[in-house]
Amino acid sequence: QVQLVESGGGLVQAGGSLRLSCAGSRTIFSINAMAWYRQAPGKQRELVARIWSSGSTNYADSVKGRFTISRDNAKNTLYLQMNSLKPEDTAVYYCNAVGRLNSNSPINNYWGQGTQVTVSS
């Protein structure tokens, strides 16, 4: 099955930048969308950014203009460039892919293990 592994998290000062990567163990036959979610302590997991198979993107209002989601299909990797980071961005970030492994498979939701992003003031 598909495994997603995030990397690039860490500790950064407010105003700094980080780039998260999410590498897949295999390609997915048909991808509907890929996304980054985050979850802060005591809060629900929230959608940060999503990129559709068409290339269209969606961003949470809180990160719009600061974060950029992108993908490299050849490398089967999803990225999240995070600029102008704020303490409120502190959370565990998870990558997500929605798609099917072959034409006869159901659509499944795949998740990475998460990577911690901590933004200090």
Residue pairs with C-beta under 8 A, 6 or more apart in sequence:
1 101
1 110
2 24
2 25
2 26
2 28
2 97
2 101
2 110
3 24
3 25
3 110
4 22
4 23
4 24
4 25
4 78
4 95
4 96
4 97
4 110
4 111
4 112
4 113
5 22
5 23
5 25
5 112
5 113
6 20
6 21
6 22
6 93
6 94
6 95
6 112
6 113
6 114
6 115
7 20
7 21
7 22
7 23
7 115
8 18
8 19
8 20
8 21
8 115
9 18
9 20
9 93
9 115
9 116
9 117
10 18
10 116
10 117
10 118
11 118
11 119
11 120
12 18
12 85
12 117
12 118
12 119
12 120
13 85
13 119
13 120
13 121
14 85
14 86
14 87
14 119
14 120
14 121
15 84
15 85
16 85
16 119
17 81
17 82
17 83
17 84
17 85
18 82
18 85
18 117
19 79
19 80
19 81
19 82
20 36
20 79
20 80
20 82
20 93
20 95
20 115
20 117
21 77
21 78
21 79
22 34
22 36
22 77
22 78
22 79
22 80
22 95
22 112
23 75
23 76
23 77
24 76
24 77
24 78
24 97
24 110
26 76
27 73
27 76
28 97
28 99
28 100
28 101
28 110
29 99
29 100
29 101
29 102
29 103
29 105
30 53
30 99
30 100
30 103
31 53
31 97
31 98
31 99
32 52
32 53
32 98
32 99
32 107
33 50
33 51
33 52
33 53
33 97
33 98
33 99
34 50
34 51
34 69
34 71
34 78
34 95
34 96
34 97
34 98
35 47
35 48
35 49
35 50
35 51
35 69
35 95
35 96
35 97
35 98
36 47
36 48
36 49
36 50
36 69
36 78
36 80
36 93
36 94
36 95
36 96
37 45
37 46
37 47
37 48
37 93
37 94
37 95
37 96
38 45
38 46
38 48
38 89
38 91
38 92
38 93
38 94
38 117
39 45
39 46
39 91
39 92
39 94
39 114
40 90
40 91
40 92
43 91
45 94
46 60
47 58
47 60
48 59
48 60
48 63
48 67
48 69
48 80
48 93
49 57
49 58
49 59
49 60
49 63
49 67
49 68
49 69
49 80
50 57
50 58
50 59
50 69
51 57
51 69
51 70
51 71
51 78
52 58
57 69
59 67
59 69
62 88
63 82
63 89
66 82
66 83
66 84
66 85
67 80
67 81
67 82
67 83
68 80
68 81
68 83
69 78
69 79
69 80
69 81
70 78
70 79
70 81
71 77
71 78
71 79
72 79
78 95
78 97
80 93
80 95
82 89
82 117
85 117
85 119
86 119
87 119
87 120
87 121
88 119
89 117
89 119
90 117
90 118
90 119
91 117
92 114
92 115
92 116
92 117
93 114
93 115
93 116
93 117
94 111
94 112
94 113
94 114
95 111
95 112
96 109
96 110
96 111
96 112
97 109
97 110
98 107
98 108
98 109
98 110
99 107
99 108
99 110
100 106
100 107
100 108
101 108
